[in-house]
Amino acid sequence: MHSADARRTCRSAPNEHVGSGGSAPAAGPVKDRGQLDPESAAWVDALGDGRGPQYEQACTRLHELLVRIAMDEVFRRGPRYRIAGPELNDLAHQAAADALMKITHKVQEFRGDARFTTWAFRFVVLEVSSKLGRHFWRVSNARFDLDEWAQVPDRSGTDPVSHWQARELVEAVRDAVETALSTHQRQVFTAVVNGVPLETLASELETNRNALYKTMFDARKKLRAQLIASGHLSGAG
């Protein structure tokens, strides 16, 4: 989303339904304007009316800030989710636009516990997490890839014996994931290990967090049992 799209979002925001990607910061008692720091009070005043030139200018400025934060987040975290290039740029702008929509709806709930920009940035970080998770879930085929784990001993300067022990454990975990877990357990375990937010995963699988917790508990129990049986973990404790 570019500046023209941001202006359209600002103009339409007060009358549109807020999206569902990610949980917004909790609301609470709103401080009196005099209790806010000057910069935060200026943001709230500009965005509070929901219309007019001052509102649209504030929206445009805030959108620019949100895009910068979103870009930093997606370029930092994108490679882990197997997303790169133009898709990263598009995802960052989508996250910024959706975050802006939510902020303009919730600006009156700003409590002043932190600076307004800090409060606002939480929205865009949540949006990035949700969108990266959905991207991973839809394009990765839920493959459990431990190649990066296997490189940890090299990067940390571990001695050769420990290095090979670590590689053996990596291979044992990979084998356990493929052979000990059911298809559903493997899907959930793989997604969680790769950082897919539980809210996103629950939505994609049409289930709830409690069911996911139970699936993860059962999956870990199976993995531990197989690693103990193969001699890679101690049965004590």
N, C-alpha and C positions, 0 to 999 in steps of 0.2 A: 504494500500500500504506500503510495507516494503522497505528497503534500495535498494534492487536490482531493484524494480519497480521504485523507485525514480531515479535511474541512467538511466533507459530506458526513463523515462519522460524527463530528462535533455537532453539526446542525441537527442530525436526526437522533442523537443519543438519548435525550431525555424521554422520548416517547417509544423507544424500542425495548424489547425484552433483553435482559442481560444473559449472555451465553453461560454455558455450564462447565467450561474447561478450567479445572483447578478450583481450589477453595480460597475465597478471598479472606484477607485479614479480618479478624473478629471485630464486630462493632461494639460500641459501648457509649457511655455518656459523653456527649460532645462538650468540649470546653467552650467557655465564652471567648469571643474573638480577642478580648484583651489579654487572655491567658496564653494565646498562641504567639510563637515567635513571629516577627514582622513578615518574613518571607512566606511562612506557612499561611498566615492570615491573608496575605495578598493572593495566594493561590486559591484559597477557599472562597474569598470574595469574588474573584474573577470567574470561577467555575460554578459558583452557587446558584446564579440566576438561571443558567441553562439556555441563555439566548443572548443575542446582541454581539456587537463587534468585540467588546472586551472578552467575552466568553470564547468566541472563535479564535481570537489571538492567543488566549491562554491555552486552548486546546492544541493549537498548532505548535506552540512552544513545548508543551508537555509531550506531545507525540514525538517530537524530535529527540527529547531526552529518553523516552521509552525505547525508541528505535536503537539508540546508542547502547543502552543496557542490554536489549535483546540481542543485538549483534555480538556483543562481547560474550554473552552466554552461549549462543549457538555455535560460535567459532571455538569456544573453549570445550564444549561438550559434544558438538556434532559428530566428530570422528568416531566416538564410541557408539553412536547410533547408526553408523554407516550412512551418513548423509553429508554431502559436500557440494561445493559449487553454487550455482544459482538457487538450488533448493534451500540452502542455508539462508540466503538473502531473503527469499520469499517467506520462509518460516518466521524469520525475525520480524518482518513487517506485519505479518498476520498476527503474531503475538502482541506486538505493540498496539495494533488497531483494536484487538479484542480487550487488551488491558485498559486502553483509553476509554472504551465503551463502559467498562465496569466502574472505572474511577469516576466518570462523570455521573453515573447513577448513585454512587455511594459517597460522594464528596461530603454530604451533610453528616455522614457517620464518622468522619475523621475526628478522632479523639484528642489529637495533639500530644500523644505519648512520645512521638518521635517527630522529626521534621516531616513536612508534607511530602517532600520528594522521596524520603526513605520509605514512608508508608506507600506511596504510589509505586515505587520500584518493586515492592513485593508482588504486586499484581502481575507485572510483566514477567518476573522470574517464574511465577506459578504457571503462567500461560506458556512459557517456553518449555517448562518441564512436561506439561500436558501434551503439547504438540510433538515434542521429540518422542515421548512415549508412544503416542499413537502412530507416528511414522515408523518407529522400530517394529511395533506389533504388526503393522500391515505389510512391511516389505522384507522382514528378516527371515520369514518362515520359521521363527522361533528356534533357530539353531544355537546350541550351546557351544560357544567358541572360547576355548581357554588358551588360545595362542598367546594373548597378551600376558596371561598369568605365567606362562612358561618363560617369558622373557624377564620376569622380575629378578631372578637370581643373577642374570647377566648385568642388569642395570645397577644392582646393589653391591656388586663386587664380591659375591659369595664365593667361597672356595669350591674347587671342582667336585668334591665329594658331596657337599651340601647341595650344589647345583643339580647333580644327577638325582639325588634323593627328592628334590623339589619337582624335577621333571617326572619322576616316577609317580609321585603323588598326583600331579596334574593329570597324567594319563589314567590313573586309577579313578579319579573323580569323573573324568570324561566318560570312561567305560561304565561307571556306576549310574551316571545320569541316563545313558542310553539303554542300559539293560535292566536296572532295578526299578525305574519309575514308569508309571503308566503314561500314556500319551498326554492326558490332561495334566498330570503332575509335572511332566517335563515341560509343557507349555508354560505353566505358571512359574515354575522354578526358573526357567531360562529368562522369562520376561522380567521377573523381580531382580535377578542377578544383574541384568543389563540396565536396571534403573527405571523400568516402566513404572510410573506412579500407580499405586493401588487403585485410586479412583478411576484412572484410565483403564486399567486391566479389568476391573469389575464391570465397567460399562461395556467393554468389548466382549466379555464373556457372559454378559447378562446375569451376573451374580452379585454377591456383596462381599464386603471386607472380611466378615467373620468366616465365610466359606473359604476365602483365599488363605486366611491364617491357618485354617484347619488343613488345607491342601499342602501348604508349606511345611507345617509341622510333620505331617505324614511323610512328605518327601524327604525331609532332613533325617527322619528316623530310619527310613529305608537306606539312604546313602550312608549313614553312620554304620548301620549293621553290615553293609557290604564292605565298607572300608576296614572294619574290624576283622571281618572274615578273611579278607585278603592280606591282613597283616600290616596295613598302612596306618591304622589307628590302634591305640590301646583301648582295651575294653574297660579299663578302670575309670571311675568317675562318672 
